[in-house]
């Protein structure tokens, strides 16, 4: 039975902090250079089974690219062989 606060009556609550997830998150973090072609980002996402790449320029995070960003870029290009770079599609 729900307790009215999104939990279950009688259930013990424990707090988990982001800090506790950092080791695993760092292992799974995928990065790509801002000057990399979008195709390289798509291939890296497919290999690493991730939905997000952190985009870096000179060892500094400048944005992120998601699978949705890549699909939008393909739609803009009409699926053609145009070359786009991650810097142009990275969310800031």
Secondary structure, DSSP 8 states (H G I E B T S, - for coil): -B-SSSSBTT-------GGGGHHHHHHH--EEETTSBHHHHHHHHHHHT-SEEEEEETTEEEEEEEHHHHHHHHHHHTTSS---BHHHH-B-
